Amino acid sequence: MSPVREHYNPIITKLLREHDRLPHENVAERKSFQRQIMYLMNTIKLDEFEQSFT
């Protein structure tokens, strides 16, 4: 596992748990968690992509 993935995976897991605890009626809050998770996942992918060229 890449260092950046090891760093961000616990954060993503925490956000997923918080997202899952919210009731489905809290659409705005759930979407906020989803955006944060997607941002972190994209950060991981970008870093791994950049590392593949070094």
Buried (B, 14 or more C-beta within 10 A) or exposed (E): EEEBBEEBBEEBEEBEEBBEEEEEEEEEEBEBBEEBBEEBBEEBEEBEEEEEEE
